[in-house]
Amino acid sequence: MTTPPSALSVTSHRATSPSGTLLAWVIRPGALSGLPPLVALHGISRNAAEMTELFLPEAEQSGRAIIVPHFPEDRWPRFQRPGLSARPDRALLALLSHLGATDPALVGPVDLFGHSGGAQLAHRFAMLYPHKLRRLNLSAAGWYCLPDASLAYPYGIGADAAPESLSWARRHGEALPHYLRLAVRVFVGTEDTERDRSLRQTPMLDRSQGRTRVERAETFVSSFRAAARQRGILPDIGLTRLAGVTHDFAQAVARGNLARLVAADIPQRLSAAS
């Protein structure tokens, strides 16, 4: 990591919970704008250091603190969604509590961003704890938990006969009205169409959400809007397509200006091209 400008500081932190220890870098600009902290979640490449580097100028530009958790593979072989074998949601809650207790600038609610596998964790965290967030930003998730009771968890919020499905469907459904009131921004590269090994592929998933990350982002936005309107909620969600961008995060930042779009406090309906 390069040395940040003198006005910035980058510090490392760790928080321990019964679910495990979670590491994080915190970028703190010299002058705070009053915007809420931004939490940025990496994908399965676990590129937290690269993500921290790429968000450095945006912390200075926006005047907001940026928190970049790191789920190392040896401690967190699975972190993309909460389940019986892993509770990354509880570890993230413990981290936010720890940081808020150490620095008033890090007190929530926060804006949450995730790329790829991080976007999977981000929207599932938002479904469980929408009161912890102000805004949700999702980039290039491989697949989604749709707010659709006709689909069994983890593809939707319905339940099948499995006890785990029943429990998690109930938990995701309980906070649904609050979740559907969040401001949500979804990003995906127009060239993010490769069906690589990291993309979850099942006949049911391909049929219900689409075959590529682009199609699945479109399905998620449509499903979110429909679920909100069914409950009399005006949805605040939009999809921004990043021209010429594949699944690469650094490319999305350099070519699609992703870090700036996420860090800037731009109203959803003005920033998103749906």
C-alpha positions as CSV (number, residue, x, y, z in Angstrom):
1,M,0.0,0.0,0.0
2,T,1.3,3.5,-0.9
3,T,1.7,6.1,1.8
4,P,-1.5,8.2,2.0
5,P,-1.5,12.0,1.8
6,S,-0.6,13.6,5.1
7,A,-4.2,14.7,5.7
8,L,-5.3,11.1,5.7
9,S,-4.6,8.4,8.2
10,V,-5.0,4.6,7.7
11,T,-5.2,2.5,10.8
12,S,-5.7,-1.2,11.4
13,H,-8.2,-2.6,13.8
14,R,-9.6,-6.0,14.9
15,A,-12.8,-6.9,16.7
16,T,-13.5,-10.3,18.3
17,S,-16.9,-11.8,18.5
18,P,-18.1,-15.4,19.3
19,S,-18.3,-15.9,15.5
20,G,-14.6,-15.0,15.0
21,T,-12.1,-12.2,14.7
22,L,-12.6,-9.6,12.0
23,L,-9.8,-7.3,10.8
24,A,-10.3,-3.9,9.1
25,W,-8.5,-0.9,7.8
26,V,-10.0,2.5,8.5
27,I,-9.3,5.5,6.3
28,R,-9.9,8.7,8.1
29,P,-9.7,12.0,6.2
30,G,-8.1,15.0,7.7
31,A,-11.4,17.0,7.4
32,L,-14.7,15.3,8.0
33,S,-17.7,16.3,6.0
34,G,-20.3,14.8,8.3
35,L,-21.2,12.1,5.9
36,P,-21.8,8.7,7.5
37,P,-18.9,6.1,7.5
38,L,-18.7,3.9,4.4
39,V,-18.0,0.2,4.9
40,A,-16.5,-1.5,1.8
41,L,-16.6,-5.3,1.6
42,H,-14.2,-7.2,-0.7
43,G,-15.1,-10.3,-2.8
44,I,-13.6,-13.8,-2.8
45,S,-10.2,-12.5,-4.0
46,R,-10.1,-10.9,-0.5
47,N,-8.4,-7.8,-2.0
48,A,-9.0,-5.6,1.1
49,A,-5.6,-3.9,0.7
50,E,-6.3,-3.1,-2.9
51,M,-9.7,-1.8,-2.0
52,T,-8.2,0.4,0.7
53,E,-5.7,1.8,-1.8
54,L,-8.4,2.6,-4.4
55,F,-10.7,4.3,-1.9
56,L,-8.0,6.6,-0.4
57,P,-8.6,9.5,-2.8
58,E,-12.4,9.1,-2.3
59,A,-12.1,9.4,1.5
60,E,-10.2,12.7,1.0
61,Q,-12.6,13.9,-1.7
62,S,-15.8,13.0,0.2
63,G,-14.6,13.8,3.7
64,R,-15.9,10.5,5.1
65,A,-14.3,7.7,6.9
66,I,-14.1,4.5,5.0
67,I,-13.9,1.1,6.7
68,V,-12.5,-1.9,4.8
69,P,-13.0,-5.2,6.6
70,H,-10.8,-8.2,5.7
71,F,-12.1,-11.7,6.0
72,P,-8.9,-13.8,5.7
73,E,-9.4,-17.2,4.1
74,D,-7.9,-19.2,6.9
75,R,-10.4,-17.8,9.4
76,W,-13.3,-17.1,7.1
77,P,-13.4,-19.7,4.3
78,R,-17.0,-18.7,3.8
79,F,-18.1,-15.1,4.4
80,Q,-20.6,-14.4,1.5
81,R,-23.7,-15.2,3.6
82,P,-24.6,-16.0,7.1
83,G,-25.3,-19.7,7.8
84,L,-24.9,-22.4,10.3
85,S,-21.2,-22.8,9.5
86,A,-20.3,-19.0,9.5
87,R,-21.7,-15.8,10.9
88,P,-19.9,-13.0,9.2
89,D,-22.9,-10.7,10.0
90,R,-22.2,-11.0,13.7
91,A,-18.5,-10.3,13.2
92,L,-19.4,-7.2,11.1
93,L,-21.8,-6.1,13.9
94,A,-19.0,-6.5,16.5
95,L,-16.6,-4.5,14.3
96,L,-19.0,-1.6,13.9
97,S,-19.7,-1.6,17.6
98,H,-15.9,-1.6,18.4
99,L,-15.1,1.2,15.9
100,G,-18.1,3.3,17.0
101,A,-16.8,3.1,20.6
102,T,-13.3,4.2,19.7
103,D,-14.1,7.1,17.4
104,P,-17.3,9.3,17.2
105,A,-16.7,9.7,13.4
106,L,-17.3,5.9,13.0
107,V,-20.7,5.8,14.7
108,G,-23.4,4.5,12.4
109,P,-25.8,4.1,10.7
110,V,-23.3,3.5,7.9
111,D,-23.4,3.3,4.1
112,L,-22.5,-0.3,3.0
113,F,-20.8,-1.3,-0.2
114,G,-19.8,-4.7,-1.4
115,H,-18.3,-6.0,-4.6
116,S,-18.9,-9.5,-6.0
117,G,-18.9,-11.8,-2.9
118,G,-18.9,-8.7,-0.8
119,A,-22.1,-7.6,-2.4
120,Q,-23.7,-10.9,-1.5
121,L,-22.8,-10.4,2.1
122,A,-23.8,-6.7,2.0
123,H,-27.4,-7.2,0.8
124,R,-28.0,-10.2,3.1
125,F,-26.6,-8.1,6.0
126,A,-29.0,-5.3,5.0
127,M,-31.9,-7.7,5.0
128,L,-31.1,-8.7,8.6
129,Y,-30.1,-5.3,10.0
130,P,-31.6,-2.5,7.8
131,H,-31.6,-0.2,10.8
132,K,-27.8,-0.3,10.8
133,L,-27.6,1.3,7.3
134,R,-28.4,4.5,5.6
135,R,-27.6,3.4,2.1
136,L,-26.8,0.1,0.4
137,N,-24.4,-0.1,-2.6
138,L,-24.0,-3.4,-4.5
139,S,-21.5,-4.1,-7.3
140,A,-21.5,-7.2,-9.5
141,A,-22.9,-9.8,-7.1
142,G,-22.9,-13.3,-8.4
143,W,-26.4,-14.0,-7.2
144,Y,-29.0,-12.6,-4.8
145,C,-31.5,-13.4,-2.1
146,L,-34.5,-11.9,-3.7
147,P,-37.3,-10.3,-1.6
148,D,-39.7,-12.9,-3.0
149,A,-41.6,-15.4,-0.8
150,S,-42.3,-17.7,-3.8
151,L,-38.6,-18.7,-3.8
152,A,-37.2,-20.7,-1.0
153,Y,-34.2,-19.4,1.0
154,P,-31.4,-18.7,0.1
155,Y,-32.7,-17.7,-3.4
156,G,-35.7,-15.9,-1.9
157,I,-37.4,-15.4,1.5
158,G,-39.7,-18.4,1.3
159,A,-39.1,-21.6,3.2
160,D,-38.9,-25.2,2.3
161,A,-39.0,-28.2,4.7
162,A,-35.4,-27.8,5.8
163,P,-35.1,-26.3,9.3
164,E,-32.3,-24.0,8.3
165,S,-34.3,-22.7,5.4
166,L,-37.3,-22.1,7.7
167,S,-35.2,-20.2,10.2
168,W,-33.3,-18.0,7.8
169,A,-36.4,-17.2,5.7
170,R,-38.2,-16.0,8.9
171,R,-35.2,-13.8,9.9
172,H,-34.9,-12.2,6.4
173,G,-38.6,-11.6,6.2
174,E,-39.0,-10.0,9.6
175,A,-37.2,-6.8,8.7
176,L,-38.3,-6.7,5.1
177,P,-40.4,-3.5,5.2
178,H,-37.5,-1.6,6.7
179,Y,-35.1,-3.2,4.1
180,L,-37.3,-2.2,1.2
181,R,-37.2,1.5,2.4
182,L,-33.4,1.7,2.1
183,A,-31.8,3.7,-0.7
184,V,-30.1,1.0,-2.8
185,R,-27.6,1.5,-5.7
186,V,-26.7,-1.4,-7.8
187,F,-23.7,-1.4,-10.2
188,V,-22.6,-3.9,-12.8
189,G,-20.2,-3.8,-15.7
190,T,-21.7,-4.1,-19.2
191,E,-19.0,-6.7,-20.0
192,D,-19.5,-8.7,-16.8
193,T,-21.1,-11.5,-18.7
194,E,-18.6,-14.4,-18.3
195,R,-19.9,-17.6,-16.7
196,D,-16.6,-18.2,-14.8
197,R,-16.0,-20.7,-12.0
198,S,-16.7,-18.1,-9.4
199,L,-20.2,-17.6,-10.6
200,R,-22.8,-19.8,-9.0
201,Q,-24.5,-21.8,-11.7
202,T,-27.6,-24.0,-11.1
203,P,-30.5,-24.6,-13.5
204,M,-32.9,-23.0,-11.0
205,L,-30.7,-20.0,-10.4
206,D,-30.2,-19.5,-14.1
207,R,-33.9,-19.7,-14.7
208,S,-35.0,-17.4,-11.8
209,Q,-32.2,-14.8,-11.9
210,G,-30.5,-15.0,-15.3
211,R,-27.3,-16.5,-16.6
212,T,-24.9,-13.6,-16.1
213,R,-24.2,-11.0,-13.4
214,V,-25.8,-8.3,-15.6
215,E,-29.0,-10.3,-15.9
216,R,-29.0,-11.1,-12.2
217,A,-28.5,-7.4,-11.3
218,E,-31.5,-6.5,-13.5
219,T,-33.6,-9.3,-11.8
220,F,-32.7,-8.1,-8.3
221,V,-33.7,-4.5,-9.0
222,S,-37.0,-5.6,-10.6
223,S,-37.7,-7.9,-7.7
224,F,-36.9,-5.2,-5.1
225,R,-39.1,-2.7,-6.8
226,A,-42.0,-5.2,-7.1
227,A,-41.7,-6.2,-3.4
228,A,-41.7,-2.6,-2.3
229,R,-44.7,-1.6,-4.4
230,Q,-46.7,-4.6,-3.2
231,R,-46.3,-3.2,0.3
232,G,-47.1,0.4,-0.6
233,I,-43.5,1.5,-0.4
234,L,-42.0,3.8,-3.0
235,P,-38.7,2.0,-3.9
236,D,-35.5,4.0,-4.0
237,I,-33.3,1.7,-6.0
238,G,-31.5,2.1,-9.3
239,L,-29.1,0.2,-11.6
240,T,-26.0,1.8,-13.0
241,R,-24.3,0.0,-15.9
242,L,-20.6,0.7,-16.1
243,A,-19.7,0.8,-19.7
244,G,-16.9,-1.4,-20.9
245,V,-16.3,-2.9,-17.4
246,T,-15.8,-6.6,-16.7
247,H,-15.8,-8.2,-13.3
248,D,-12.5,-6.6,-12.2
249,F,-12.9,-4.2,-9.3
250,A,-9.8,-2.1,-10.2
251,Q,-11.1,-1.7,-13.7
252,A,-14.5,-0.7,-12.4
253,V,-12.8,2.0,-10.4
254,A,-10.5,3.2,-13.2
255,R,-12.9,3.0,-16.1
256,G,-16.3,3.1,-14.5
257,N,-15.5,5.6,-11.6
258,L,-17.1,3.1,-9.2
259,A,-15.3,4.2,-6.0
260,R,-16.4,7.8,-6.6
261,L,-19.9,6.9,-7.4
262,V,-20.1,4.9,-4.2
263,A,-18.3,7.5,-1.9
264,A,-20.0,10.6,-3.2
265,D,-23.3,11.6,-1.6
266,I,-25.3,11.7,-4.8
267,P,-29.1,11.1,-4.6
268,Q,-30.0,7.7,-6.0
269,R,-32.4,8.8,-8.7
270,L,-29.8,11.3,-10.0
271,S,-26.9,8.9,-10.0
272,A,-28.5,5.7,-11.4
273,A,-29.3,5.0,-15.0
274,S,-32.1,2.4,-14.9
